[in-house]
């Protein structure tokens, strides 16, 4: 069984079984928070798993069915030895640790002897390191409840050591958490807050959401600041609690009521109306979560205190009475001593001195020196109102004595706190010196490492340079070889270029020969034209024998640069080709003078260059004019123009 128990990790949940778990008073909070219940239950259940969960459930279901759902309640709870003897007879061995734990939580808390005896039997019969640590925690919690803080500190330290030996850090922090509760009762707020914030830091690292542990810590931090009278921090943490995301915690309404109660306490003395609002907000939250349950007396007590501070004593009195009558803790515990004191104070304000005296005397059981001093102060006022001056003086002296004790205690605590602060400062100074030495050592190591790294870097650079030098030499050799290849290539290209030039020269010669032939052909054509012109002039023409060839030659040599030149050219052309221009105008009336000139020249077999020289225009202009003339005459290509004009 305990081999299985060793495998359990730190527990995460906490039982909240107290009937007034939402009350933020430290005494109530200590009773309500059972921070180790689920841990040990999980341990016991893990041991019982060897017998199987089904066997456990079946056994206790059968027993509860026989005993009306209260099998454990039938044990002789006032006699732990008899309980263990009966448990060993009836319960299977694998389920006995679980049953023993259930016995512990069924025992009444009015007899330390009975409770401690059961813890001893638990350790004797089911020995294990986790069980020992749990029992020490329960003893510490019990002693805190009894206001025996020295014994409580002894057991929490032992539980802390045991949990640390087991490697259960969170459980060990719970031991410190319980010790912080003890510090709160002893008014050691600085020590308690130090523990709270250490645990909060651990929780923040372990969880990324607001958990039940966070909720408990927030509430305890608020209480610590309230008790230490640090109102700024108290309000700050109350606001943090109210704004927290409580969607992930168990019974979030309880935490909301706690937070509302913090606001109620904060405004109680300064703004009673705001205090009344928050007390009613507590009632509202409780009704929404528990519509069928009665409002708990502690909430009514808070509303009564708010009414009392606002001077509404008649409204406060019935609520005080109800809270007092339904107080489930009695006056022997460190819980609700303020209830009878507040009731007596309310009676005093209403003039009912006997009732006030009765209830205030009942509050004298409080172990808190400050509360006792105030109670004796109230009794002194009551006796003074009654005219019992001697008793009034006695109670006033007692109140003054207790106040001086508290004051001296506070001074002593302040001296101890300052001494501890001085020691902490000295420790911090020593730690700072050690840290500086460590820093200097690390700096020297860093310098040596940097020097070594520099040497390595220098060697690396030298190696890289040498390597690059070798690469450059290889590259130069490669470039030389490429240059040689390039020279050879150039020689080859030169030879090829020379061969190409020779070929071009031969082609030019051929073209020259062809041009000569063309010129010869052109000359022959001109002569033929002259002959044709002379034939057209007729044999009877007086000038046909000797003037036609001469006039045709003159036409070819003429330049048509001006309008006067054009008129002269037309006259000569009419003389050589009578009626041609008129016929041309009849056939193509839309021809321009430029197009007419070009047709006449082409009719005389002028090529493009000759036509350009004769007209005084560029060769490209002749080409464009030929192209436009072809389109106007409806020809497909410019090449058809010469044939078309020749046939006119």
C-alpha positions as CSV (number, residue, x, y, z in Angstrom):
1,X,0.0,0.0,0.0
2,X,2.7,2.5,1.0
3,X,4.7,1.8,-2.1
4,X,1.8,3.2,-4.0
5,X,1.6,6.1,-1.6
6,X,5.2,7.1,-2.3
7,X,4.3,7.5,-6.0
8,X,1.8,10.3,-5.3
9,X,2.8,13.8,-6.4
10,X,2.1,17.0,-4.4
11,X,-1.6,17.4,-3.9
12,X,-3.5,20.1,-5.6
13,X,-6.9,20.4,-3.8
14,X,-8.0,21.4,-0.4
15,X,-11.2,20.4,1.6
16,X,-13.5,23.2,2.5
17,X,-16.0,21.4,4.8
18,X,-16.6,23.9,7.6
19,X,-20.1,25.2,7.7
20,X,-18.9,28.8,7.7
21,X,-16.1,28.4,5.2
22,X,-16.7,31.8,3.6
23,X,-16.0,33.8,6.8
24,X,-12.7,35.8,6.6
25,X,-12.0,36.1,10.3
26,X,-8.8,34.2,11.0
27,X,-10.3,32.0,13.6
28,X,-13.1,31.0,11.2
29,X,-10.7,30.7,8.3
30,X,-8.4,28.4,10.2
31,X,-11.3,26.1,10.9
32,X,-12.7,26.3,7.4
33,X,-9.4,25.5,5.7
34,X,-8.4,21.9,5.9
35,X,-5.4,22.2,3.6
36,X,-4.3,18.6,4.0
37,X,-7.5,16.6,3.9
38,X,-7.5,15.7,0.3
39,X,-3.8,14.9,0.3
40,X,-4.1,12.2,2.9
41,X,-7.4,11.0,1.5
42,X,-5.6,10.6,-1.9
43,X,-2.8,8.7,-0.1
44,X,-5.3,6.4,1.6
45,X,-7.2,5.8,-1.6
46,X,-4.1,5.1,-3.5
47,X,-3.2,2.4,-1.0
48,X,-6.7,1.1,-1.2
49,X,-6.4,0.8,-5.0
50,X,-4.5,-2.5,-4.5
51,X,-7.8,-3.9,-3.4
52,X,-9.6,-2.0,-6.2
53,X,-11.8,1.0,-6.1
54,X,-14.8,-1.2,-6.7
55,X,-14.2,-3.2,-3.5
56,X,-13.9,0.0,-1.4
57,X,-17.1,1.5,-2.8
58,X,-18.9,-1.8,-2.3
59,X,-17.8,-2.2,1.2
60,X,-18.7,1.2,2.5
61,X,-21.9,1.4,0.4
62,X,-23.1,-1.8,2.1
63,X,-22.1,-0.6,5.5
64,X,-23.7,2.8,5.0
65,X,-26.9,1.1,3.7
66,X,-27.1,-0.9,6.9
67,X,-26.4,2.0,9.2
68,X,-28.6,4.7,7.5
69,X,-25.6,6.3,5.7
70,X,-23.5,6.8,8.8
71,X,-21.4,3.7,9.3
72,X,-18.3,5.6,10.7
73,X,-20.6,7.5,13.0
74,X,-21.6,4.2,14.8
75,X,-18.0,3.8,16.1
76,X,-17.2,4.8,19.7
77,X,-15.7,8.1,18.7
78,X,-14.8,9.1,22.3
79,X,-12.5,6.0,22.6
80,X,-9.9,5.8,19.8
81,X,-8.5,2.5,20.9
82,X,-11.9,0.8,20.6
83,X,-12.4,2.5,17.3
84,X,-9.2,1.0,15.9
85,X,-9.9,-2.4,17.3
86,X,-13.4,-2.5,15.7
87,X,-12.0,-1.1,12.5
88,X,-9.4,-3.9,12.2
89,X,-12.2,-6.5,12.8
90,X,-14.7,-5.2,10.3
91,X,-12.8,-3.3,7.6
92,X,-10.7,-5.1,5.0
93,X,-7.0,-4.5,5.6
94,X,-6.4,-2.6,2.3
95,X,-9.2,-0.1,3.3
96,X,-8.2,0.4,6.9
97,X,-6.0,3.6,6.3
98,X,-8.9,5.2,4.5
99,X,-11.4,4.3,7.3
100,X,-8.9,5.5,10.0
101,X,-8.7,8.9,8.2
102,X,-12.5,9.1,8.0
103,X,-12.5,8.4,11.8
104,X,-10.2,11.4,12.3
105,X,-12.6,13.8,10.5
106,X,-15.6,12.4,12.4
107,X,-14.1,13.0,15.9
108,X,-15.3,16.0,17.8
109,X,-12.7,18.7,18.4
110,X,-13.5,19.3,22.1
111,X,-11.0,16.9,23.5
112,X,-7.4,17.2,22.5
113,X,-6.6,13.9,24.4
114,X,-9.0,11.9,22.2
115,X,-7.9,13.5,19.0
116,X,-4.2,13.1,19.7
117,X,-4.7,9.5,20.7
118,X,-6.2,8.7,17.4
119,X,-3.3,10.3,15.6
120,X,-0.9,8.2,17.7
121,X,-2.8,5.0,16.7
122,X,-2.8,6.1,13.1
123,X,1.0,6.3,13.2
124,X,1.4,3.0,15.1
125,X,-0.8,0.9,12.9
126,X,-0.1,2.4,9.5
127,X,3.5,3.7,9.7
128,X,4.7,5.7,6.7
129,X,6.6,9.0,6.3
130,X,3.6,10.6,4.6
131,X,1.3,9.6,7.5
132,X,3.8,10.9,10.1
133,X,4.0,14.3,8.3
134,X,0.2,14.5,8.1
135,X,-0.2,13.7,11.8
136,X,2.3,16.4,12.7
137,X,0.3,18.9,10.6
138,X,-2.9,17.9,12.3
139,X,-1.3,18.4,15.7
140,X,0.0,21.8,14.7
141,X,-3.5,22.8,13.5
142,X,-5.1,21.6,16.7
143,X,-2.6,23.6,18.9
144,X,-3.2,26.7,16.8
145,X,-6.9,26.2,17.5
146,X,-6.0,26.1,21.2
147,X,-3.8,29.2,21.0
148,X,-0.7,27.2,22.0
149,X,1.5,28.7,19.4
150,X,4.9,27.4,20.6
151,X,3.8,23.8,20.3
152,X,2.1,24.6,17.0
153,X,5.4,26.0,15.6
154,X,7.3,22.9,16.8
155,X,5.0,20.5,14.9
156,X,4.8,22.6,11.8
157,X,8.6,22.7,11.6
158,X,8.7,19.0,12.0
159,X,6.1,18.5,9.3
160,X,8.0,20.9,7.0
161,X,11.2,18.9,7.5
162,X,9.4,15.6,6.8
163,X,7.8,16.8,3.6
164,X,11.1,18.2,2.4
165,X,12.7,14.9,3.0
166,X,10.0,13.3,0.9
167,X,10.6,15.8,-1.9
168,X,7.1,17.2,-1.6
169,X,7.7,20.9,-1.9
170,X,4.1,22.1,-2.0
171,X,3.2,20.1,1.0
172,X,6.2,21.5,2.9
173,X,5.0,25.0,1.9
174,X,1.6,24.1,3.4
175,X,3.3,23.5,6.7
176,X,4.7,27.1,6.4
177,X,1.3,28.2,5.4
178,X,-0.1,26.9,8.7
179,X,2.7,28.5,10.6
180,X,1.7,31.8,8.9
181,X,-1.8,31.4,10.3
182,X,-0.2,31.1,13.8
183,X,1.8,34.2,13.2
184,X,-1.4,36.1,12.3
185,X,-2.9,35.2,15.7
186,X,0.3,36.3,17.4
187,X,0.2,39.6,15.5
188,X,3.5,38.8,13.6
189,X,2.2,40.1,10.4
190,X,5.5,40.7,8.7
191,X,6.5,37.1,9.2
192,X,3.1,35.8,8.0
193,X,3.2,38.0,4.9
194,X,6.7,36.8,4.0
195,X,5.4,33.2,4.0
196,X,2.3,34.1,2.1
197,X,4.2,35.8,-0.7
198,X,6.8,33.0,-0.9
199,X,3.9,30.5,-1.3
200,X,2.2,32.8,-3.8
201,X,5.3,33.0,-6.0
202,X,5.5,29.2,-6.0
203,X,1.8,28.9,-6.9
204,X,2.2,31.4,-9.8
205,X,5.0,29.3,-11.2
206,X,3.1,26.1,-10.8
207,X,-0.3,27.3,-12.2
208,X,-1.2,29.7,-14.9
209,X,-4.8,30.3,-13.6
210,X,-6.4,31.5,-10.4
211,X,-6.8,28.4,-8.3
212,X,-8.3,27.6,-4.9
213,X,-4.9,28.0,-3.3
214,X,-4.7,31.5,-4.8
215,X,-8.1,32.4,-3.4
216,X,-7.1,31.3,0.1
217,X,-3.8,33.2,-0.1
218,X,-5.5,36.4,-1.4
219,X,-8.0,36.2,1.5
220,X,-5.2,35.6,4.1
221,X,-3.1,38.4,2.7
222,X,-6.1,40.8,3.0
223,X,-6.6,39.7,6.7
224,X,-2.9,40.2,7.4
225,X,-2.9,43.7,6.1
226,X,-6.2,44.4,7.9
227,X,-4.8,43.2,11.3
228,X,-1.6,45.2,10.7
229,X,-3.7,48.3,9.9
230,X,-2.1,48.8,6.5
231,X,-5.3,50.1,4.9
232,X,-3.8,51.0,1.6
233,X,-2.5,47.4,1.0
234,X,-5.6,46.0,2.6
235,X,-7.8,47.8,0.0
236,X,-5.4,47.0,-2.8
237,X,-5.6,43.2,-2.2
238,X,-9.3,43.3,-1.6
239,X,-9.7,44.9,-5.1
240,X,-7.4,42.3,-6.6
241,X,-9.5,39.6,-5.0
242,X,-12.7,41.1,-6.4
243,X,-11.3,41.4,-9.9
244,X,-9.8,37.9,-9.9
245,X,-11.1,35.3,-12.4
246,X,-12.8,32.8,-10.1
247,X,-14.1,30.6,-12.9
248,X,-11.6,27.8,-12.2
249,X,-12.0,27.5,-8.4
250,X,-14.3,25.3,-6.3
251,X,-17.5,27.2,-5.1
252,X,-16.5,30.6,-6.3
253,X,-19.4,32.2,-4.4
254,X,-17.6,31.5,-1.1
255,X,-14.5,33.5,-2.3
256,X,-16.8,36.3,-3.5
257,X,-18.4,36.5,-0.1
258,X,-15.0,36.6,1.6
259,X,-14.0,39.5,-0.7
260,X,-17.2,41.4,0.0
261,X,-16.5,40.9,3.7
262,X,-13.1,42.4,3.3
263,X,-14.7,45.5,1.8
264,X,-17.3,45.5,4.6
265,X,-14.5,45.5,7.2
266,X,-12.5,48.2,5.3
267,X,-15.4,50.7,5.3
268,X,-16.8,49.7,8.7
269,X,-15.2,52.5,10.8
270,X,-14.9,55.2,8.1
271,X,-17.9,54.8,5.8
272,X,-20.7,52.8,7.5
273,X,-23.1,53.2,4.6
274,X,-20.6,51.5,2.2
275,X,-20.1,48.9,4.9
276,X,-23.9,48.2,4.9
277,X,-23.8,47.9,1.1
278,X,-21.1,45.2,1.2
279,X,-22.8,43.3,4.0
280,X,-26.0,43.2,1.8
281,X,-23.9,42.2,-1.1
282,X,-22.7,39.2,0.9
283,X,-26.3,38.2,1.5
284,X,-27.1,38.6,-2.2
285,X,-24.2,36.4,-3.2
286,X,-25.2,33.7,-0.7
287,X,-28.9,33.7,-1.8
288,X,-28.0,33.4,-5.4
289,X,-25.7,30.4,-4.7
290,X,-28.0,28.8,-2.0
291,X,-31.6,29.9,-2.6
292,X,-33.0,27.3,-0.3
293,X,-30.6,27.8,2.7
294,X,-30.9,30.3,5.5
295,X,-28.5,33.2,5.7
296,X,-25.6,32.2,8.0
297,X,-25.3,34.0,11.3
298,X,-21.9,35.4,10.5
299,X,-23.2,37.4,7.6
300,X,-26.0,38.7,9.8
301,X,-23.3,39.6,12.3
302,X,-21.5,41.6,9.7
303,X,-24.6,43.5,8.7
304,X,-25.3,44.1,12.4
305,X,-21.8,45.6,12.9
306,X,-22.4,47.9,9.9
307,X,-25.7,49.0,11.4
308,X,-24.1,49.5,14.8
309,X,-21.3,51.7,13.4
310,X,-23.9,53.7,11.5
311,X,-25.8,54.3,14.8
312,X,-28.8,52.1,13.9
313,X,-28.7,50.2,17.2
314,X,-32.3,48.9,17.0
315,X,-31.6,47.4,13.6
316,X,-28.3,45.9,14.8
317,X,-29.6,44.3,18.0
318,X,-31.8,41.4,16.6
319,X,-29.0,40.5,14.1
320,X,-26.5,40.4,16.9
321,X,-28.8,38.1,18.9
322,X,-29.3,35.8,16.0
323,X,-25.6,35.6,15.3
324,X,-24.9,34.9,19.0
325,X,-27.7,32.2,19.4
326,X,-26.6,30.4,16.2
327,X,-22.9,30.5,16.9
328,X,-21.8,26.9,16.3
329,X,-18.3,27.3,17.9
330,X,-19.1,28.1,21.5
331,X,-16.9,30.4,23.7
332,X,-14.0,28.0,24.4
333,X,-12.5,28.3,21.0
334,X,-10.5,31.2,19.6
335,X,-13.6,32.0,17.5
336,X,-16.3,34.7,17.5
337,X,-15.3,36.3,20.8
338,X,-16.3,39.6,19.2
339,X,-19.9,38.4,18.9
340,X,-20.8,38.6,22.6
341,X,-18.7,41.7,23.0
342,X,-20.5,43.4,20.1
343,X,-23.9,42.3,21.5
344,X,-23.0,43.7,24.9
345,X,-21.8,47.0,23.4
346,X,-25.1,47.3,21.5
347,X,-27.0,46.8,24.7
348,X,-24.9,49.4,26.4
349,X,-25.7,51.9,23.6
350,X,-29.4,51.2,24.1
351,X,-29.1,51.7,27.9
352,X,-29.7,48.0,28.9
353,X,-26.7,47.8,31.2
354,X,-27.3,44.4,32.8
355,X,-27.6,42.7,29.5
356,X,-24.5,44.5,28.3
357,X,-22.5,43.5,31.4
358,X,-23.5,39.8,30.9
359,X,-22.4,39.5,27.3
360,X,-19.2,41.5,27.7
361,X,-18.2,39.3,30.6
362,X,-18.7,36.3,28.4
363,X,-16.2,37.8,25.9
364,X,-13.5,37.9,28.5
365,X,-12.6,34.3,27.5
366,X,-10.8,35.8,24.5
367,X,-7.0,35.1,24.5
368,X,-6.4,38.3,22.5
369,X,-5.0,41.0,24.8
370,X,-6.4,43.9,22.7
371,X,-9.9,42.5,22.8
372,X,-9.6,41.9,26.6
373,X,-8.4,45.5,27.2
374,X,-11.4,46.8,25.2
375,X,-13.8,44.5,27.1
376,X,-12.6,45.7,30.5
377,X,-12.9,49.3,29.2
378,X,-16.6,48.6,28.3
379,X,-17.2,47.1,31.7
380,X,-15.7,50.2,33.4
381,X,-18.1,52.4,31.4
382,X,-21.1,50.1,32.4
383,X,-20.2,50.3,36.1
384,X,-19.7,54.0,35.8
385,X,-23.2,54.4,34.4
386,X,-24.5,52.3,37.2
387,X,-22.7,54.4,39.8
388,X,-20.5,51.6,40.9
389,X,-17.4,53.7,40.9
390,X,-15.1,51.3,42.7
391,X,-15.8,48.5,40.3
392,X,-15.5,50.9,37.4
393,X,-12.1,52.0,38.6
394,X,-11.0,48.4,39.0
395,X,-12.1,47.5,35.5
396,X,-10.5,50.6,34.1
397,X,-7.2,49.8,35.8
398,X,-7.4,46.3,34.4
399,X,-8.0,47.7,30.9
400,X,-5.1,50.0,31.3
401,X,-2.9,47.2,32.6
402,X,-3.8,45.0,29.6
403,X,-3.3,47.9,27.2
404,X,0.2,48.5,28.7
405,X,1.0,44.8,28.3
406,X,-0.1,44.9,24.7
407,X,1.8,48.1,24.2
408,X,4.9,46.6,25.8
409,X,4.4,43.4,23.8
410,X,4.1,45.4,20.6
411,X,7.2,47.4,21.5
412,X,9.1,44.2,22.3
413,X,7.9,42.7,19.0
414,X,9.0,45.9,17.2
415,X,12.4,45.6,18.8
416,X,12.7,42.0,17.8
417,X,11.5,42.9,14.3
418,X,14.1,45.7,14.1
419,X,16.8,43.3,15.3
420,X,15.7,40.7,12.8
421,X,15.7,43.4,10.2
422,X,19.2,44.4,11.2
423,X,20.3,40.8,11.0
424,X,18.7,40.4,7.6
425,X,20.5,43.5,6.5
426,X,23.8,42.1,7.7
427,X,23.0,38.9,5.9
428,X,22.0,40.7,2.8
429,X,25.3,42.7,3.0
430,X,27.3,39.5,3.3
431,X,25.3,37.9,0.5
432,X,26.0,41.0,-1.6
433,X,29.7,40.8,-0.8
434,X,29.7,37.1,-1.8
435,X,27.8,37.9,-4.9
436,X,30.3,40.6,-5.8
437,X,33.2,38.2,-5.2
438,X,31.4,35.7,-7.3
439,X,30.8,38.3,-10.0
440,X,34.5,39.3,-9.9
441,X,35.5,35.6,-10.3
442,X,33.1,35.2,-13.2
443,X,34.4,38.4,-14.7
444,X,38.0,37.0,-14.6
445,X,36.8,33.8,-16.0
446,X,35.0,35.7,-18.7
447,X,38.2,37.7,-19.5
448,X,40.2,34.5,-19.8
449,X,37.6,33.0,-21.9
450,X,37.5,36.1,-24.0
451,X,41.3,36.1,-24.4
452,X,41.2,32.4,-25.4
453,X,38.5,33.1,-27.8
454,X,40.5,36.0,-29.3
455,X,43.5,33.7,-29.8
456,X,41.3,31.1,-31.5
457,X,39.7,33.8,-33.6
458,X,43.2,35.2,-34.6
459,X,44.4,31.7,-35.6
460,X,41.2,31.2,-37.5
461,X,41.6,34.5,-39.3
462,X,45.2,33.6,-40.2
463,X,44.2,30.2,-41.4
464,X,41.4,31.7,-43.5
465,X,43.8,34.3,-45.0
466,X,46.3,31.6,-45.9
467,X,43.5,29.5,-47.4
468,X,42.2,32.4,-49.3
469,X,45.8,33.2,-50.6
470,X,46.1,29.6,-51.9
471,X,42.7,30.0,-53.5
472,X,43.8,33.3,-55.2
473,X,46.9,31.6,-56.6
474,X,44.8,28.8,-58.0
475,X,42.4,31.3,-59.4
476,X,45.3,33.3,-61.0
477,X,46.6,30.1,-62.6
478,X,43.2,29.4,-63.9
479,X,42.9,32.9,-65.3
480,X,46.3,32.6,-67.1
481,X,45.2,29.4,-68.7
482,X,41.9,31.0,-69.7
483,X,43.8,34.0,-71.1
484,X,45.9,31.7,-73.2
485,X,42.8,30.0,-74.5
486,X,41.3,33.5,-75.2
487,X,44.4,34.5,-77.3
488,X,44.1,31.3,-79.3
489,X,40.5,32.0,-79.8
490,X,41.2,35.5,-81.0
491,X,43.7,34.2,-83.5
492,X,41.2,31.8,-84.8
493,X,38.6,34.6,-85.0
494,X,41.0,36.9,-86.9
495,X,41.6,34.2,-89.4
496,X,37.9,33.7,-89.8
497,X,37.4,37.4,-90.1
498,X,40.0,37.7,-92.8
499,X,38.4,34.8,-94.7
500,X,35.0,36.6,-94.3
501,X,36.5,39.9,-95.6
502,X,37.8,38.1,-98.7
503,X,34.4,36.6,-99.3
504,X,32.8,40.0,-98.9
505,X,35.3,41.5,-101.4
506,X,34.5,38.9,-103.9
507,X,30.8,39.5,-103.4
508,X,31.4,43.2,-103.8
509,X,33.2,42.6,-107.1
510,X,30.3,40.5,-108.2
511,X,27.8,43.2,-107.3
512,X,30.0,45.8,-109.1
513,X,30.0,43.6,-112.2
514,X,26.2,43.2,-111.9
515,X,25.8,47.0,-111.5
516,X,27.9,47.6,-114.6
517,X,25.8,45.2,-116.5
518,X,22.7,47.0,-115.2
519,X,24.1,50.4,-116.3
520,X,24.8,49.0,-119.7
521,X,21.3,47.6,-119.9
522,X,19.9,51.0,-118.8
523,X,21.9,52.8,-121.5
524,X,20.5,50.4,-124.0
525,X,17.0,51.0,-122.8
526,X,17.5,54.8,-123.1
527,X,18.6,54.4,-126.6
528,X,15.6,52.3,-127.3
529,X,13.4,55.0,-125.8
530,X,14.9,57.6,-127.9
531,X,14.2,55.5,-131.0
532,X,10.6,55.0,-129.8
533,X,10.2,58.7,-129.3
534,X,11.5,59.5,-132.7
535,X,9.1,56.9,-134.2
536,X,6.2,58.5,-132.4
537,X,7.1,61.9,-133.8
538,X,6.4,60.5,-137.3
539,X,8.3,60.7,-140.5
540,X,6.4,63.7,-141.6
541,X,7.3,65.8,-138.6
542,X,9.8,68.4,-139.6
543,X,11.7,67.7,-136.5
544,X,11.4,64.0,-136.3
545,X,14.6,63.2,-138.0
546,X,16.9,65.2,-135.9
547,X,15.0,66.7,-132.8
548,X,13.1,63.8,-131.0
549,X,16.1,62.0,-129.6
550,X,17.6,65.2,-128.7
551,X,14.4,66.4,-126.9
552,X,14.0,63.1,-125.0
553,X,17.6,63.5,-123.8
554,X,16.9,67.0,-122.7
555,X,13.9,65.8,-120.7
556,X,16.0,63.3,-118.9
557,X,18.5,65.9,-118.0
558,X,16.0,68.5,-116.7
559,X,15.5,69.3,-113.0
560,X,11.9,69.9,-111.8
561,X,12.6,71.9,-108.7
562,X,10.2,74.9,-109.1
563,X,6.8,75.5,-110.7
564,X,8.6,77.2,-113.6
565,X,10.7,74.1,-114.1
566,X,7.5,72.1,-114.1
567,X,5.9,74.2,-116.8
568,X,8.9,73.9,-119.0
569,X,9.1,70.2,-118.4
570,X,5.4,69.8,-119.3
571,X,5.8,71.8,-122.5
572,X,8.8,69.7,-123.6
573,X,6.9,66.5,-122.6
574,X,3.9,67.5,-124.7
575,X,6.2,68.1,-127.6
576,X,7.6,64.6,-127.2
577,X,4.4,62.8,-126.1
578,X,1.5,65.0,-127.4
579,X,-1.9,64.3,-125.8
580,X,-0.5,62.0,-123.0
581,X,-1.1,64.5,-120.1
582,X,-4.7,65.2,-121.2
583,X,-5.4,61.5,-121.5
584,X,-3.9,60.9,-118.0
585,X,-6.1,63.6,-116.4
586,X,-9.2,62.1,-118.0
587,X,-8.3,58.6,-116.7
588,X,-7.2,59.8,-113.2
589,X,-8.7,63.2,-112.4
590,X,-7.7,62.9,-108.7
591,X,-4.0,62.8,-109.2
592,X,-1.9,65.5,-107.6
593,X,0.7,67.4,-109.5
594,X,3.4,65.5,-107.6
595,X,1.9,62.2,-108.5
596,X,1.6,63.4,-112.1
597,X,5.3,64.3,-112.2
598,X,6.3,60.9,-110.8
599,X,4.2,59.1,-113.5
600,X,5.8,61.2,-116.2
601,X,9.3,60.4,-114.9
602,X,8.5,56.7,-114.5
603,X,7.2,56.8,-118.1
604,X,10.6,58.0,-119.2
605,X,12.1,54.9,-117.3
606,X,13.5,57.0,-114.5
607,X,14.6,54.8,-111.5
608,X,14.0,56.0,-108.0
609,X,17.3,57.7,-107.5
610,X,17.1,59.5,-110.8
611,X,13.6,60.6,-109.9
612,X,14.7,61.9,-106.5
613,X,17.6,63.9,-108.1
614,X,15.2,65.3,-110.8
615,X,12.5,66.3,-108.3
616,X,15.0,67.5,-105.6
617,X,13.6,65.2,-102.9
618,X,15.0,62.2,-100.9
619,X,15.0,58.6,-102.0
620,X,12.7,57.7,-99.1
621,X,10.2,60.4,-100.3
622,X,10.2,58.7,-103.7
623,X,9.4,55.4,-102.1
624,X,6.6,56.8,-100.1
625,X,5.1,58.6,-103.2
626,X,5.3,55.3,-105.1
627,X,3.5,53.6,-102.3
628,X,0.7,56.1,-102.1
629,X,0.3,56.2,-105.9
630,X,0.0,52.4,-106.0
631,X,-2.8,52.5,-103.4
632,X,-4.6,55.3,-105.3
633,X,-4.4,53.4,-108.6
634,X,-5.7,50.3,-106.9
635,X,-2.6,48.2,-107.4
636,X,-1.7,45.3,-105.0
637,X,2.0,46.0,-104.7
638,X,4.4,48.8,-105.5
639,X,6.2,46.5,-107.9
640,X,3.1,46.5,-110.2
641,X,3.4,50.3,-110.7
642,X,6.2,50.2,-113.2
643,X,4.3,47.7,-115.4
644,X,1.1,49.7,-115.1
645,X,2.7,53.0,-116.2
646,X,4.6,51.3,-119.0
647,X,1.2,50.0,-120.4
648,X,-0.5,53.4,-120.2
